[in-house]
Amino acid sequence: MTTSSSAPPAQRQAQPQPASVASWGELLGRRHGWCAVALTGGVAMHAINVHIVTTILPSVVRDIGGLDYYAWNVTLFVVTSIIGSTLTGKLLARLGARAAYLLALAVFGAGALVCAGAGSMGWMLAGRAVQGVGGGLLASLGYALIPLVFEQRLWSRAIALVSGMWGVSTLLGPAVGGLFAAGGHWRLAFFALLPLLLLQSVLVVRQLGPGRVRAQSDAVQAMPLGRIFLLALSVLLVALAAQTGQAWSALACVLGGAGLGAWVARIDLRHRISLLPRDGYRLSTVMGCVFACISLLVMASCVEIFVPYFLQSLHGYAPLAAGYAAAAMAGGWSVGSLVGSGRSAQAAARMIRMGPWLMLLGLLALAALLPASLLAAGVVADVLIVLALAAAGLGIGVGWPHLVARAMQAARPGEENLTSSAITTVQLYAMAMGAALAGLIANQAGLGMPGGVDGARQAAGVLFAVFAVAPALAIMLTRRLAARD
């Protein structure tokens, strides 16, 4: 899953840009440098952990079993991350910045300890759920504290620095996970986080005291926690479908999850405090089209979680090599976002239309290459697989900044804050639902039965071919957006 390369949108209404923007030297200098590290450190650990776990998961299931629950490691993590991120405002208001940050680190560390000591997949999933709550808090705090710690001239640099941690994770995460997995010590990958958590805690205590953090100027709005928990339940119902033994029960779980999500949308449209702007639920609006397109592309990216397993079981990759190959999708997303940003309106429209085509071609190529049936495993296949993964990630990245900008531009007066936070909600929900569906399809396609190499080969072809439908649908949505230009 390409969570690591997506830069979450700003959580607050865009402010008028000051006359002068601070330099990198001012942000990272003696006065602000350590405070900047304090804000970015938690985000970095959260992001790196995503790639560590993706890399070591094949080793985990070989050791403790639970292949049928492979995708649950991501599904539960993202679902509880949604819950953690929504609690950020309340914790900041009640505990203050330092205590809220230390609590997030403690929860994240507790989850890592449970994962490190897991003797079964059940305990591993419990640890991942706890880690998700802490990770969601850390990721959200990294952005929420920027306007409370830095003066406005530093905001854009600080946001870019926090966002850049997701790109750094594509370099460090597979290396850490791959090295521990290659040595047969995947549990140490979780223990290795603990000294970093302690160092980060010391830094937070020193840098985020009451004298450094300004009080929040506005009241914290009530959060629709009931609807957020219902959304989490809808994802878990879909994930549960992968573990049912009967086709009718699997279908019932999927329909139940979809129905619960639709019910939440109906409640949200009628409630004063909503998760999404009203226009976000209507495909007839620009915002609705953008939200649907973002959801489809993010869901399609979730096939990445199975790439290390297929590369190791079908192509003979070592854990380290498999981790870095899988990270090509995240790298493509990061490169695409950097290259695609700052373009003219006409160029932005072309990139929005081109992105889903790139992703579609990348996923179809992976459906043909990963099973190692049409082209035997070897150097040529390896190069083509990495290129296909990069193309799929690039397909999201090139249009991502412009899709987010279109949504923000379409916000009605007074809904700017709601729109920016809604983009994060839509993205995380799509990630969780995509991971749940990926687990269901992979298990039904052969990963669970018949299993083994033959089952993995069947699952690889079916999984990527089915998920290619998502960017194909996004192509139609981008045409609708283009017609409105």
C-alpha positions in Angstrom: 0.0 0.0 0.0 1.3 3.4 -1.0 0.5 5.2 2.2 4.0 6.4 2.7 4.3 8.6 -0.4 1.1 10.5 -0.1 1.5 13.9 1.6 -1.7 14.5 3.7 -3.4 17.8 3.0 -3.4 20.7 5.4 -5.7 20.2 8.3 -6.7 23.9 8.5 -8.0 26.6 6.3 -5.4 28.0 4.0 -4.0 31.2 5.4 -2.9 34.2 3.3 0.7 33.8 2.5 3.0 36.3 4.4 5.1 38.7 2.5 8.3 36.7 3.1 8.7 33.0 3.3 11.4 31.6 5.6 14.4 29.8 4.2 15.3 26.2 5.0 18.3 27.5 6.9 16.0 29.4 9.2 13.7 26.4 9.9 16.6 24.0 10.5 18.9 26.4 12.2 19.8 26.7 15.9 16.5 28.4 16.9 14.0 26.1 15.3 16.0 23.0 14.2 15.4 20.7 17.2 11.8 21.7 17.4 11.4 20.8 13.7 12.9 17.4 14.4 10.5 16.9 17.3 7.6 17.4 15.0 8.9 15.3 12.2 10.4 12.4 14.2 7.0 10.8 15.1 5.8 11.0 11.4 9.1 9.5 10.3 8.8 6.5 12.6 5.2 6.0 11.6 6.0 6.1 7.9 9.1 4.0 8.1 7.2 1.4 10.1 4.7 1.0 7.3 7.5 -0.2 4.9 9.2 -2.2 7.6 6.1 -4.3 8.2 5.3 -4.6 4.4 8.9 -6.0 3.9 8.9 -8.5 6.8 5.3 -9.8 6.5 6.3 -12.8 4.3 8.8 -13.8 7.0 6.2 -13.3 9.7 3.7 -15.7 8.1 6.4 -18.3 7.4 7.2 -18.2 11.2 3.9 -17.9 13.0 1.4 -18.7 10.2 -1.8 -16.7 9.4 -1.4 -16.3 5.6 -5.1 -15.9 5.3 -4.9 -12.8 7.5 -2.0 -11.3 5.6 -3.9 -8.2 4.5 -5.4 -7.7 7.9 -2.0 -6.3 9.1 -2.6 -3.3 6.9 -6.4 -3.1 7.2 -6.4 -3.0 11.0 -3.4 -0.6 11.1 -5.2 1.9 8.7 -8.6 1.6 10.4 -7.2 2.3 13.8 -5.1 5.1 12.3 -8.3 6.8 11.2 -9.6 6.6 14.8 -6.3 7.9 16.2 -6.1 10.8 13.8 -9.6 11.9 14.7 -8.7 12.0 18.4 -5.9 14.5 17.9 -7.8 17.7 18.4 -9.5 16.5 21.6 -6.2 15.3 23.0 -4.4 18.5 22.2 -7.2 20.5 23.9 -7.3 18.3 27.0 -3.7 17.3 27.5 -1.6 19.9 25.7 1.0 19.3 23.0 3.7 17.6 25.0 1.5 15.2 26.9 -0.5 14.3 23.7 2.7 13.6 21.8 4.1 11.5 24.6 0.9 9.5 24.8 1.0 8.9 21.0 4.6 7.6 21.3 3.6 5.4 24.3 0.7 3.8 22.4 2.8 3.3 19.3 5.6 1.7 21.3 3.1 -0.6 23.2 1.9 -1.8 19.8 5.4 -2.5 18.6 6.1 -4.6 21.8 3.0 -6.7 21.2 4.0 -7.3 17.6 7.6 -8.2 18.6 6.4 -10.8 21.0 3.6 -12.2 18.9 3.4 -16.0 18.9 0.4 -16.1 16.6 -1.2 -14.0 13.9 -3.9 -13.0 16.4 -1.4 -11.3 18.7 0.3 -9.7 15.7 -3.0 -8.2 14.5 -3.7 -6.9 18.1 -0.3 -5.2 18.1 -0.9 -3.7 14.6 -4.2 -2.3 15.8 -2.6 -0.6 18.8 0.2 0.7 16.6 -2.3 2.1 14.2 -3.9 4.3 16.9 -0.5 5.6 18.0 0.6 6.1 14.3 -2.6 8.0 13.4 -2.0 10.3 16.4 1.7 10.8 15.4 0.9 11.5 11.8 -1.8 14.0 12.6 0.1 15.7 15.4 3.0 16.4 13.0 0.7 18.7 11.0 -1.6 20.0 13.8 1.3 21.4 15.8 2.9 23.4 13.0 0.7 26.5 13.5 1.0 26.2 17.3 4.8 26.0 17.3 6.1 28.0 14.3 5.3 31.5 13.1 3.4 31.7 9.8 6.5 32.4 7.7 7.8 28.9 8.5 4.6 27.0 7.9 5.1 26.1 4.2 8.7 24.9 4.9 7.6 22.9 8.0 4.7 21.2 6.1 7.1 20.3 3.3 9.5 18.8 5.8 6.8 16.7 7.5 5.5 15.5 4.1 9.1 14.6 3.1 9.3 12.0 5.8 7.0 9.8 3.8 9.5 9.9 1.0 12.4 9.1 3.3 10.5 6.0 4.5 10.7 4.5 1.1 14.5 4.4 1.5 14.9 3.4 5.1 11.8 1.2 5.7 12.7 -1.6 3.3 16.3 -1.6 4.3 15.5 -2.0 8.0 12.8 -4.6 7.4 14.8 -6.5 4.8 18.0 -6.7 6.9 16.2 -8.2 9.9 14.1 -10.5 7.8 17.1 -11.8 5.8 18.8 -12.7 9.1 15.7 -14.5 10.4 15.1 -11.9 13.1 12.0 -10.1 12.0 11.0 -9.5 15.7 14.0 -7.2 16.1 12.6 -4.9 13.5 9.9 -3.9 16.1 12.3 -3.8 19.0 14.6 -1.5 17.0 11.9 1.2 17.1 12.0 1.4 20.9 15.3 3.3 21.4 14.2 5.7 18.7 10.9 6.2 20.6 12.8 7.0 23.8 15.0 9.5 22.0 12.0 11.1 20.5 10.3 11.3 23.9 13.3 13.2 25.3 13.2 15.6 22.4 9.5 16.2 22.8 9.9 16.9 26.6 12.6 19.5 25.9 11.1 21.1 22.8 7.3 21.1 23.3 6.9 22.6 26.7 4.3 25.2 27.5 6.6 28.1 26.7 7.2 26.9 23.2 3.7 25.9 22.1 0.9 28.5 21.7 -2.5 27.8 23.0 -5.2 26.9 20.4 -7.0 30.0 19.3 -10.3 28.3 18.4 -12.5 25.8 20.1 -12.2 22.2 19.1 -15.1 21.2 17.0 -17.0 18.1 18.1 -16.1 15.0 16.2 -18.6 12.5 14.7 -17.0 9.6 16.5 -20.0 7.4 16.1 -19.9 7.6 12.3 -16.1 7.1 12.3 -16.5 3.9 14.3 -19.2 2.7 11.9 -16.9 3.4 9.0 -14.3 1.3 10.7 -16.8 -1.5 11.2 -17.8 -1.4 7.6 -14.1 -2.1 6.6 -13.8 -4.9 9.1 -16.9 -6.6 7.7 -15.3 -6.6 4.2 -12.1 -7.9 5.7 -14.0 -10.6 7.5 -15.3 -11.9 4.2 -11.8 -13.2 3.4 -12.0 -15.6 6.4 -15.5 -17.0 5.8 -15.7 -20.5 4.4 -18.9 -20.1 2.4 -19.5 -17.9 -0.7 -22.8 -16.7 0.6 -21.3 -15.6 3.9 -18.5 -13.8 2.1 -21.0 -12.0 -0.1 -23.1 -11.1 3.0 -20.0 -9.5 4.7 -19.2 -7.5 1.6 -22.8 -6.3 1.1 -23.0 -5.6 4.9 -19.9 -3.5 4.8 -21.0 -1.6 1.7 -24.4 -1.0 3.2 -23.0 0.2 6.5 -20.8 2.7 4.6 -23.8 3.9 2.6 -25.8 4.3 5.9 -23.0 6.5 7.3 -23.1 8.7 4.2 -26.9 9.1 4.6 -26.5 10.1 8.3 -23.7 12.5 7.4 -25.8 14.3 4.8 -28.4 15.0 7.4 -26.2 15.9 10.4 -24.9 19.4 11.3 -21.4 18.1 12.0 -20.3 16.1 9.0 -17.3 14.1 7.9 -17.5 15.3 4.3 -18.9 18.4 2.6 -22.3 17.8 1.1 -20.9 18.1 -2.5 -18.4 15.3 -1.7 -21.2 12.8 -1.9 -22.5 13.8 -5.4 -20.8 12.7 -8.6 -22.5 15.5 -10.4 -20.2 18.0 -8.6 -16.5 18.6 -9.0 -15.7 17.7 -5.4 -17.7 14.4 -5.7 -15.8 13.5 -8.8 -12.4 14.2 -7.2 -13.2 12.3 -4.0 -14.4 9.3 -6.1 -11.2 9.4 -8.3 -9.0 9.7 -5.2 -10.7 6.7 -3.6 -10.4 4.5 -6.7 -6.7 5.3 -7.2 -5.8 4.8 -3.6 -7.7 1.5 -3.4 -5.9 0.3 -6.5 -2.5 1.1 -4.8 -3.3 -1.3 -2.0 -2.2 -4.3 -4.1 1.3 -3.2 -3.1 1.0 -5.0 0.2 1.2 -8.4 -1.6 4.1 -7.6 -3.9 6.9 -8.6 -1.5 5.1 -12.0 -0.9 4.7 -12.7 -4.6 8.3 -11.6 -5.4 9.7 -13.9 -2.7 7.5 -16.9 -3.4 7.4 -16.7 -7.2 10.6 -14.9 -8.2 13.0 -16.0 -5.5 13.7 -12.5 -4.2 15.5 -12.0 -0.9 13.5 -10.0 1.6 15.6 -6.8 1.2 15.3 -6.9 -2.6 11.6 -7.6 -2.4 11.1 -4.7 -0.1 12.9 -2.2 -2.3 11.2 -3.5 -5.4 7.8 -3.0 -3.8 8.8 0.5 -2.7 9.1 1.4 -6.4 5.3 2.1 -6.4 5.7 4.5 -3.4 8.8 6.1 -5.1 6.8 6.6 -8.3 4.1 8.3 -6.3 6.6 10.7 -4.7 8.4 11.5 -7.9 5.1 12.0 -9.7 3.9 14.4 -7.1 7.1 16.4 -7.1 7.3 16.6 -10.9 3.6 17.2 -11.4 3.3 20.1 -8.9 3.6 23.7 -9.9 2.2 23.2 -13.4 -0.1 25.4 -15.5 -3.8 24.8 -15.5 -3.7 23.1 -18.9 -0.8 20.9 -17.9 -2.5 20.0 -14.6 -5.6 18.9 -16.5 -3.5 16.7 -18.8 -1.8 15.1 -15.8 -5.1 14.4 -14.1 -6.3 12.6 -17.3 -2.9 10.8 -17.9 -2.5 9.4 -14.3 -5.2 6.7 -14.3 -4.0 5.5 -17.7 -0.4 5.0 -16.3 -1.8 3.1 -13.3 -4.0 0.9 -15.5 -1.1 -0.1 -17.7 1.1 -0.7 -14.7 -1.4 -3.0 -13.0 -2.1 -4.9 -16.2 1.6 -5.4 -16.7 2.0 -6.7 -13.2 -0.9 -9.1 -13.7 1.0 -10.6 -16.5 4.5 -10.5 -15.0 4.1 -11.4 -11.3 2.7 -15.0 -11.9 6.0 -15.8 -13.8 4.0 -17.8 -16.4 4.3 -15.8 -19.6 7.8 -14.6 -18.7 10.1 -16.7 -16.5 11.7 -15.1 -13.5 15.0 -13.4 -14.4 16.7 -10.1 -15.0 14.3 -9.0 -17.8 11.2 -9.8 -15.7 12.7 -8.1 -12.7 13.3 -4.9 -14.6 9.8 -4.9 -16.1 8.2 -5.5 -12.7 10.0 -2.6 -11.1 9.1 -0.4 -14.1 5.4 -1.5 -13.9 5.3 -0.8 -10.1 6.9 2.7 -10.7 4.4 3.4 -13.5 1.5 2.5 -11.2 2.7 4.8 -8.5 3.5 7.5 -11.0 -0.1 7.3 -12.2 -1.3 8.4 -8.8 1.4 10.9 -8.1 1.3 13.1 -11.3 -2.3 14.0 -10.8 -2.5 13.9 -7.0 -1.6 17.6 -6.2 -4.0 18.8 -8.9 -6.9 16.6 -7.7 -6.4 17.8 -4.1 -6.3 21.4 -5.4 -9.5 20.9 -7.4 -11.3 19.7 -4.3 -10.1 22.7 -2.3 -11.0 25.1 -5.1 -14.5 23.6 -5.2 -15.1 24.1 -1.5 -18.0 26.3 -0.6 -17.3 29.4 1.5 -16.9 28.3 5.1 -16.2 24.6 4.2 -12.4 25.0 3.5 -11.4 23.3 6.8 -13.9 20.5 6.4 -12.8 19.9 2.8 -9.1 19.6 3.7 -9.7 17.2 6.6 -12.2 15.3 4.4 -9.5 14.5 1.9 -7.5 12.7 4.6 -10.6 10.8 5.7 -11.4 9.7 2.2 -7.8 8.7 1.6 -7.5 6.6 4.8 -10.9 5.0 4.3 -10.0 4.0 0.7 -6.7 2.5 1.9 -8.4 0.4 4.6 -11.2 -0.7 2.2 -8.7 -1.4 -0.5 -6.5 -3.6 1.8 -9.6 -5.5 2.9 -10.7 -6.2 -0.6 -7.2 -7.1 -1.7 -7.1 -9.8 1.1 -10.5 -11.1 0.1 -9.6 -11.4 -3.6 -6.2 -12.9 -3.0 -7.6 -15.5 -0.7 -10.5 -16.4 -3.0 -8.2 -16.5 -6.0 -5.9 -19.2 -4.6 -3.7 -17.8 -1.8 -5.7 -19.7 0.8 -6.7 -22.7 -1.3 -4.9 -24.4 -3.0 -2.1 -22.3 -1.5 1.6 -22.8 -2.1 3.3 -21.7 -5.3 0.4 -22.6 -7.6 -2.0 -20.7 -5.4 0.3 -17.6 -5.2 0.6 -17.7 -9.0 -3.2 -17.7 -9.5 -3.7 -15.0 -6.8 -1.1 -12.7 -8.3 -2.7 -12.7 -11.8 -6.3 -12.3 -10.6 -5.6 -9.7 -7.9 -3.8 -7.2 -10.2 -6.3 -7.8 -13.1 -9.3 -7.2 -10.8 -7.8 -4.1 -9.2 -7.0 -2.7 -12.7 -10.8 -2.0 -12.9 -10.3 0.9 -10.4 -8.1 3.1 -12.6 -10.3 2.2 -15.5 -13.3 3.7 -13.7 -11.1 6.7 -12.7 -10.4 7.3 -16.4 -14.1 7.9 -16.9 -14.3 10.3 -13.9 -11.3 12.3 -15.1 -13.1 12.7 -18.5 -16.0 14.2 -16.6 -13.7 16.5 -14.7 -12.1 17.6 -18.0 -15.6 18.4 -19.5 -16.1 20.9 -16.7 -12.9 22.8 -17.4 
